[in-house]
């Protein structure tokens, strides 16, 4: 409820309004809140179609990124062998 809300008009079918009113009567959640929740669900489901920040890794496969592969690390002895004075 912390965000500013903008008034808009939405046209619903009679069965939709009847179902929302019944849901409101049983739960006391405002109808407008159910409509906002439904819109949020649609936006989440279609978020890939909306502009936004793009990950640097979206265009790479897991293999290319090394996901799921064990990291091989040199032992301390191997690293020290090249640094002798």
C-alpha positions as a Markdown table, in Angstrom:
| # | Residue | x | y | z |
|---|---|---|---|---|
| 1 | Unk | 0.0 | 0.0 | 0.0 |
| 2 | Unk | 3.1 | 2.2 | 0.1 |
| 3 | Unk | 3.1 | 3.1 | -3.5 |
| 4 | Unk | 1.1 | 5.9 | -5.0 |
| 5 | Unk | -1.9 | 4.6 | -6.9 |
| 6 | Unk | -3.3 | 6.1 | -10.2 |
| 7 | Unk | -7.0 | 5.9 | -10.9 |
| 8 | Unk | -8.0 | 4.2 | -14.1 |
| 9 | Unk | -11.1 | 2.6 | -15.6 |
| 10 | Unk | -11.3 | -1.1 | -16.2 |
| 11 | Unk | -14.2 | -2.8 | -18.0 |
| 12 | Unk | -15.0 | -6.2 | -16.5 |
| 13 | Unk | -17.6 | -8.7 | -17.5 |
| 14 | Unk | -20.6 | -9.3 | -15.3 |
| 15 | Unk | -19.3 | -12.8 | -14.2 |
| 16 | Unk | -15.9 | -11.3 | -13.3 |
| 17 | Unk | -17.6 | -8.6 | -11.2 |
| 18 | Unk | -19.8 | -11.2 | -9.5 |
| 19 | Unk | -16.9 | -13.5 | -8.7 |
| 20 | Unk | -14.8 | -10.6 | -7.4 |
| 21 | Unk | -17.6 | -9.3 | -5.2 |
| 22 | Unk | -18.1 | -12.8 | -3.7 |
| 23 | Unk | -14.4 | -13.2 | -3.1 |
| 24 | Unk | -14.4 | -9.7 | -1.5 |
| 25 | Unk | -17.3 | -10.7 | 0.7 |
| 26 | Unk | -15.6 | -13.8 | 1.9 |
| 27 | Unk | -12.1 | -12.4 | 2.4 |
| 28 | Unk | -12.6 | -8.6 | 2.9 |
| 29 | Unk | -9.7 | -8.0 | 0.5 |
| 30 | Unk | -10.7 | -5.0 | -1.7 |
| 31 | Unk | -11.6 | -5.8 | -5.3 |
| 32 | Unk | -9.0 | -3.3 | -6.5 |
| 33 | Unk | -6.3 | -5.3 | -4.7 |
| 34 | Unk | -7.3 | -8.5 | -6.5 |
| 35 | Unk | -7.2 | -6.6 | -9.8 |
| 36 | Unk | -3.7 | -5.2 | -9.0 |
| 37 | Unk | -2.6 | -8.8 | -8.0 |
| 38 | Unk | -3.8 | -10.1 | -11.3 |
| 39 | Unk | -2.0 | -7.4 | -13.2 |
| 40 | Unk | 1.2 | -8.1 | -11.3 |
| 41 | Unk | 0.9 | -11.8 | -12.2 |
| 42 | Unk | 0.6 | -11.0 | -15.9 |
| 43 | Unk | 3.5 | -8.6 | -15.7 |
| 44 | Unk | 5.7 | -11.1 | -14.0 |
| 45 | Unk | 4.8 | -13.8 | -16.5 |
| 46 | Unk | 5.6 | -11.6 | -19.4 |
| 47 | Unk | 8.6 | -9.7 | -17.8 |
| 48 | Unk | 10.9 | -11.0 | -20.5 |
| 49 | Unk | 8.9 | -9.0 | -23.1 |
| 50 | Unk | 9.4 | -5.7 | -21.1 |
| 51 | Unk | 12.3 | -3.4 | -21.3 |
| 52 | Unk | 14.6 | -3.4 | -18.3 |
| 53 | Unk | 18.1 | -4.2 | -17.2 |
| 54 | Unk | 19.7 | -7.0 | -19.1 |
| 55 | Unk | 22.0 | -9.5 | -17.5 |
| 56 | Unk | 25.5 | -9.7 | -19.0 |
| 57 | Unk | 25.1 | -13.5 | -19.0 |
| 58 | Unk | 21.7 | -13.9 | -20.7 |
| 59 | Unk | 23.3 | -14.7 | -24.1 |
| 60 | Unk | 25.6 | -17.4 | -22.8 |
| 61 | Unk | 25.0 | -21.1 | -22.1 |
| 62 | Unk | 25.7 | -22.7 | -18.8 |
| 63 | Unk | 28.7 | -24.5 | -20.4 |
| 64 | Unk | 30.1 | -21.2 | -21.7 |
| 65 | Unk | 29.8 | -19.7 | -18.2 |
| 66 | Unk | 31.3 | -22.8 | -16.5 |
| 67 | Unk | 28.1 | -23.4 | -14.5 |
| 68 | Unk | 28.2 | -26.8 | -12.8 |
| 69 | Unk | 31.8 | -27.4 | -13.5 |
| 70 | Unk | 34.3 | -27.9 | -10.7 |
| 71 | Unk | 37.0 | -25.2 | -10.5 |
| 72 | Unk | 40.5 | -26.7 | -10.8 |
| 73 | Unk | 42.9 | -24.8 | -8.6 |
| 74 | Unk | 46.6 | -25.2 | -8.4 |
| 75 | Unk | 47.9 | -26.5 | -5.1 |
| 76 | Unk | 50.0 | -24.2 | -2.9 |
| 77 | Unk | 53.1 | -26.2 | -3.8 |
| 78 | Unk | 52.5 | -25.7 | -7.6 |
| 79 | Unk | 51.9 | -22.0 | -7.1 |
| 80 | Unk | 55.0 | -21.5 | -5.0 |
| 81 | Unk | 57.3 | -23.4 | -7.4 |
| 82 | Unk | 57.3 | -20.6 | -9.9 |
| 83 | Unk | 57.9 | -17.9 | -7.3 |
| 84 | Unk | 61.3 | -19.0 | -5.9 |
| 85 | Unk | 63.9 | -16.4 | -5.4 |
